[in-house]
């Protein structure tokens, strides 16, 4: 809770600032403090992370096919 009070105090102080130069400096500091979050699709993030052999890939595909058959059968 202490950090919330500090934030509110800083906001109050910023509202009193009349200098554009000071506000520009504060903006620079805030931009440095907040890094943009890179959003990436999971398919891109994990692309190539599974290095399967041909046999492992075929086994995986068979398991997926069997799972689909079971799913369709139960519906």
C-alpha positions in Angstrom: 0.0 0.0 0.0 2.9 2.3 0.6 3.9 2.2 -3.0 0.4 3.3 -4.0 0.6 6.3 -1.7 4.0 7.2 -3.3 2.4 7.0 -6.8 -0.4 9.3 -5.8 2.0 11.7 -4.2 4.0 11.8 -7.5 0.9 12.4 -9.5 -0.1 15.3 -7.3 3.4 16.8 -7.7 3.3 16.3 -11.5 0.0 18.2 -11.6 1.7 21.2 -10.0 4.6 21.2 -12.6 4.3 24.1 -15.1 7.5 23.6 -16.9 7.4 21.7 -20.3 11.0 20.9 -19.9 10.5 19.1 -16.6 7.5 17.2 -18.0 9.5 16.2 -21.0 12.2 14.8 -18.7 9.6 12.9 -16.7 8.2 11.4 -19.9 11.7 10.2 -20.9 12.2 8.5 -17.5 8.8 6.8 -17.7 9.4 5.6 -21.2 12.7 4.0 -20.1 11.0 2.4 -17.1 8.2 0.8 -19.1 9.5 -1.6 -21.8 7.1 -2.5 -24.5 5.8 -6.1 -24.3 6.4 -8.1 -27.4 3.5 -10.2 -28.4 4.2 -13.2 -30.3 2.0 -16.0 -31.6 2.6 -19.3 -29.8 3.2 -21.0 -33.2 6.0 -18.5 -33.8 7.4 -18.8 -30.3 7.7 -22.6 -30.4 8.3 -23.1 -34.1 11.1 -25.6 -34.6 11.3 -26.4 -30.9 10.4 -30.0 -31.5 13.1 -31.7 -33.5 11.4 -35.0 -34.3 12.7 -37.8 -36.4 10.6 -39.0 -39.2 9.5 -42.0 -37.1 8.6 -39.9 -34.1 6.7 -37.5 -36.4 4.7 -40.4 -37.9 4.0 -41.8 -34.5 2.8 -38.4 -33.4 0.5 -38.0 -36.4 -0.9 -41.5 -35.7 -1.7 -40.6 -32.1 -3.4 -37.4 -33.3 -5.4 -39.4 -35.9 -6.4 -42.0 -33.3 -7.4 -39.2 -30.8 -9.6 -37.6 -33.5 -11.3 -41.0 -34.2 -12.0 -41.5 -30.5 -13.4 -38.0 -30.2 -15.7 -38.4 -33.2 -16.8 -41.8 -32.0 -17.8 -40.4 -28.6 -19.8 -37.6 -30.1 
